[in-house]
Amino acid sequence: MSTSLQNSFSLAGRVLLAALFLPAGIAKLTGFAGTVGYIASVGLPLATLGAIIALVVEIGGGLALLAGYRTRATAIILAVFTLFASVFFHAYWAAPADQAMVAELLFFKNIAIVGGLLILAAHGAGAWALDARGASRNTARDTSLGSQAA
């Protein structure tokens, strides 16, 4: 596969993942009281703090993915967050029979997203990202420092 195609796919993947997290975070922000209530309804403590954490992770993480900024760390944080959310909010094994199928579908959709995020964490954002721009500056700086030492 060509480098250009790989970078295109990396960018498209980041955009599509951000398209999941950004709107979810914005919805939580605009419906903050409902978000707190929903978190409390599954029995989690400190629902307000949980809602704030969800906002920061979804909006901040979505924007970071979009820009390709600290992508590996962001992808790991989003993967852990998504796994946690899946277990607590899509627990199909504890859902009533008439709701189990949808909960199972949502759970495994999230598990697939975790997989995609882990691949992104393993391989990075690609060349069309802020991470790559910073890496090229660091490489240039390291090269110039190496030539000064010689």
N, C-alpha and C positions, 0 to 999 in steps of 0.2 A: 504494500500500500504506500502511496506517495506521502511525503511529509505534509504537503499541502492538504491532502484529504484527511490525514490524521488530525491536523490542527483544526480543520473544519468540523470534524466529528467531535473533537474535544470541546470546541466552542458551543456547538449545538447541544451537546450533552449538558454542559454547564447551564446554558440558557433554559433548557427544558426542566432541569432539576430546580433551578431558581423559580421557574414558573409554578412550581408546587409550593415552595416555602414562602415566597413573598406574599402572594394573595392570602395565604392562611394566616400569616402574621398580621397583615393589615386588617383582616376580618376580626382577629382577636383584639386588635387595638380599638377598632370602631365598636365592637361589642364586648368591651372589657368585662362588664358585670356578668354577662352571660357566660363568658369564658371562665370566670372565677366560679360561678355556680356549677358549670359542667365539671370542672376539676374537682370541686367539693363533692359532687354527686357520685363519683366513683370511689370516694373514701380517702382521697389523698389529703394529707395535712398541709397546712400553709398554702391554701389554694391561691391567694393573692400573689404570693411570692412565686408560685409555680406559673401563674399567668404571665408575670413579668419576665421570668426566665424564658418562657415559650416565645414571647414577643421578641426578646433580644436575639434568641437563637434563630428564629424563623426569618425575621427581617434582616438582622445583621448577617446571618449566614447566607441568606438568599442574595443579598447585595454582594457579599464577598465572592460567592460562586460566580455571579454574573461578571464581575470584574476580573476574576481569576486571581484574587488576592489571598495569600496564605491558604491556598486551596487545599493542600493536604491536611492541615490541621482543621480547617473548616469542615472538610468532608468527614473527618473522624468525629467531630463534635456533632454534626448533623446526623451521622449514622447512629451514634449512641442515643441521641435525643429521639430519633425515629423508632429505634428499637424499644426504648422505654415507653414511648407513646403507644406503640403497638400492643405491648403487654397489658397496659392499664386501660386503654380505651377501645381496643378491638379484641377483647378476650373472648373469642368465639366459643371456647371450651366451657365458659360460664354463662353464655347467653341463653335466653329462652329459645326453645326449638324453632319458633317462627322467625327469630332474628339471627340464628346461628350462621346461616349461609352467607348473609351480607357481611356479618362481622368477620367470618373466615376469609372472605374475599378481600376485605380491607386489610386484615392482618397480613395476608401473604403479599398483597400489593406493596405494603410497607416493607416487608422483608426483602422484596426485590429491589426496592429503592435503597435499602441499606446495602445490598450487594453492589449496586451501581456506585454508591458513595465510597465504598471500600475500594473499588477499582480506581476511582478518581484519586483516592488517597494514595494508592500504590503507584499510579502512573503520572500524577500531576495534571496540571491544567492545560498543558500544550503551549505552543509558542505564542498564541494570541491571547496573552494574559499578562496582568501586572506582575505576576510571579516571574515570568520569563524576562520581562524588562529589567527587574531587579537583579536577576541572575546574570544577565549580560553585563550590567554595570559592575557587579561584583567580580566577574571574570576579567573584565578590562582593568579594574583596580588591582586585582591580584597579579595580573600580567605585568602591569607597570611597576608594582612593588617588587616583583621578582627581577625585573630588569635593572632596577636601582640597586638591588643587593648584589648583583653579579659584577 
